Amino acid sequence: MPKSRHPPPPLNRAALDALALRYVERFATTRGKLAAYLARKIRERGWDGPPADPQAIAERMAGYGYVDDRAYAEAKARALTRRGYGARRVSQALHAAHVAPADAGQALEESADQAFDSALAHARRRRFGPFAKAPADEATRARQLAAMLRAGHDFALARRILAAAPGEDLEPYD
């Protein structure tokens, strides 16, 4: 016979603070992501007490130094760029993580500066262009171009890399 499951009790201020602390100790996060997580928990479990302000809790956690949007943006941008994603995709990821443009600015500049290396990393990982075993036909090149664009790379740069013959060394533009 299945056991009856009781729903968890509604949250109160102490429980919400404990949830926030547990979340920031487990995950690198931003103020916006933390506030969205806390708001979702309140919707799921209900609330008991005076009205809650998830944004204020997120700001308090940032004041303690547990949440740093700028550091998160820089780490996320470096990781995505290293994996071969372009500046546009990095920008989308930071926007989805609720990073303010002021906090994301430096990370996006660094990502844009490394566009060529990032595009080459993507091509190497996917074996496109100079990293392919054989030249691609027109249909395959169109699919590869679409993949490069979805990864956030500039159209001209993607075309240049895909047009390279297998084994060709590419140099960045000056």
C-alpha positions as CSV (number, residue, x, y, z in Angstrom):
1,M,0.0,0.0,0.0
2,P,1.5,3.4,-1.0
3,K,2.3,5.8,1.8
4,S,0.3,9.0,1.8
5,R,2.6,11.9,1.1
6,H,2.0,15.1,3.0
7,P,2.8,18.3,1.2
8,P,5.6,20.3,2.8
9,P,4.6,23.1,5.1
10,P,4.4,26.6,3.7
11,L,7.5,28.6,3.8
12,N,8.3,31.4,6.3
13,R,11.1,33.9,6.6
14,A,13.6,31.5,8.3
15,A,12.9,28.7,5.8
16,L,13.2,31.0,2.8
17,D,16.6,32.3,4.2
18,A,17.7,28.7,4.7
19,L,16.7,27.8,1.1
20,A,18.6,30.8,-0.2
21,L,21.7,29.9,1.7
22,R,21.6,26.3,0.6
23,Y,21.2,27.4,-3.0
24,V,24.1,29.8,-3.0
25,E,26.3,27.2,-1.3
26,R,25.5,24.6,-4.0
27,F,25.5,26.8,-7.2
28,A,27.3,29.7,-8.7
29,T,24.4,32.1,-9.3
30,T,23.3,35.6,-9.9
31,R,21.0,37.8,-7.9
32,G,18.3,37.4,-10.5
33,K,18.5,33.6,-10.7
34,L,18.4,33.4,-6.9
35,A,15.4,35.7,-6.7
36,A,13.6,33.7,-9.4
37,Y,14.4,30.4,-7.5
38,L,13.0,31.8,-4.3
39,A,9.9,33.2,-6.0
40,R,9.3,29.7,-7.6
41,K,9.6,28.0,-4.2
42,I,7.1,30.4,-2.7
43,R,4.7,29.7,-5.5
44,E,5.2,25.9,-5.1
45,R,4.9,25.7,-1.3
46,G,3.0,28.7,-0.3
47,W,3.8,31.4,2.2
48,D,3.1,31.8,5.9
49,G,3.7,35.3,7.3
50,P,4.2,38.8,6.1
51,P,4.8,39.2,2.4
52,A,8.2,37.9,1.2
53,D,10.6,39.8,-1.0
54,P,12.9,37.4,-2.8
55,Q,14.8,40.2,-4.5
56,A,15.7,41.7,-1.1
57,I,17.0,38.3,0.1
58,A,19.1,38.0,-3.1
59,E,20.5,41.5,-2.5
60,R,21.3,40.6,1.1
61,M,23.2,37.5,-0.1
62,A,25.1,39.7,-2.6
63,G,25.9,42.0,0.3
64,Y,27.4,39.1,2.2
65,G,29.5,38.3,-0.8
66,Y,27.8,34.9,-1.5
67,V,26.5,36.2,-4.9
68,D,28.6,38.2,-7.3
69,D,27.0,38.8,-10.7
70,R,30.2,40.2,-12.2
71,A,32.3,37.2,-11.2
72,Y,29.6,34.9,-12.4
73,A,29.5,36.7,-15.8
74,E,33.2,36.5,-16.2
75,A,33.4,32.8,-15.3
76,K,30.4,31.9,-17.5
77,A,31.8,33.9,-20.5
78,R,35.2,32.3,-20.2
79,A,33.7,28.8,-20.0
80,L,31.5,29.3,-23.0
81,T,34.2,30.9,-25.0
82,R,36.6,28.1,-24.2
83,R,34.0,25.6,-25.4
84,G,33.7,27.4,-28.7
85,Y,30.7,29.6,-28.3
86,G,30.6,33.0,-29.9
87,A,29.9,36.4,-28.3
88,R,26.2,36.4,-29.3
89,R,25.6,33.1,-27.6
90,V,27.6,34.2,-24.5
91,S,25.4,37.4,-24.4
92,Q,22.3,35.3,-24.6
93,A,23.4,33.0,-21.7
94,L,24.2,36.0,-19.5
95,H,20.9,37.6,-20.3
96,A,19.1,34.3,-19.4
97,A,21.0,34.3,-16.1
98,H,19.6,37.7,-15.3
99,V,23.0,39.4,-15.4
100,A,22.7,43.2,-15.7
101,P,24.4,44.8,-18.7
102,A,26.8,46.7,-16.4
103,D,28.0,43.5,-14.8
104,A,28.2,41.7,-18.1
105,G,30.1,44.4,-20.1
106,Q,33.7,43.3,-19.3
107,A,32.9,39.6,-19.9
108,L,31.3,40.3,-23.2
109,E,34.2,42.5,-24.4
110,E,36.6,39.6,-23.5
111,S,34.4,37.2,-25.4
112,A,34.3,39.4,-28.5
113,D,38.1,39.8,-28.3
114,Q,38.5,36.0,-28.5
115,A,36.0,35.5,-31.3
116,F,38.5,34.0,-33.7
117,D,39.9,31.5,-31.2
118,S,36.5,30.6,-30.0
119,A,35.3,29.9,-33.6
120,L,38.3,27.8,-34.3
121,A,37.7,25.8,-31.1
122,H,34.1,25.2,-32.2
123,A,35.3,24.1,-35.7
124,R,38.0,21.8,-34.2
125,R,35.5,20.2,-31.9
126,R,33.0,19.6,-34.7
127,R,35.7,18.8,-37.3
128,F,34.6,21.6,-39.6
129,G,36.7,23.5,-42.2
130,P,40.4,23.1,-41.7
131,F,39.8,20.3,-39.1
132,A,37.8,18.1,-41.5
133,K,39.2,15.0,-43.1
134,A,37.8,15.9,-46.5
135,P,36.3,19.0,-48.1
136,A,32.6,19.4,-47.4
137,D,30.0,19.5,-50.2
138,E,27.6,22.4,-50.5
139,A,24.8,20.9,-48.4
140,T,27.1,19.8,-45.6
141,R,28.8,23.3,-45.6
142,A,25.3,24.9,-45.3
143,R,24.6,22.7,-42.3
144,Q,28.0,23.5,-40.8
145,L,27.4,27.2,-41.3
146,A,24.0,27.0,-39.5
147,A,25.7,25.2,-36.6
148,M,28.4,27.9,-36.4
149,L,25.7,30.6,-36.4
150,R,23.7,28.8,-33.7
151,A,26.9,28.7,-31.6
152,G,26.9,32.5,-31.8
153,H,29.7,33.2,-34.3
154,D,29.8,36.0,-36.8
155,F,28.6,35.1,-40.3
156,A,31.7,36.3,-42.1
157,L,34.1,34.5,-39.7
158,A,32.1,31.3,-39.9
159,R,32.2,31.4,-43.7
160,R,35.9,32.0,-43.7
161,I,36.6,29.1,-41.4
162,L,34.3,26.7,-43.3
163,A,35.9,27.7,-46.7
164,A,39.4,26.7,-45.5
165,A,40.7,23.5,-46.9
166,P,41.4,20.6,-44.6
167,G,44.7,21.1,-42.9
168,E,45.0,24.8,-43.8
169,D,46.4,27.2,-41.2
170,L,44.2,30.2,-40.6
171,E,45.4,33.5,-39.1
172,P,43.2,36.0,-37.5
173,Y,42.5,39.3,-39.2
174,D,44.5,42.2,-38.0
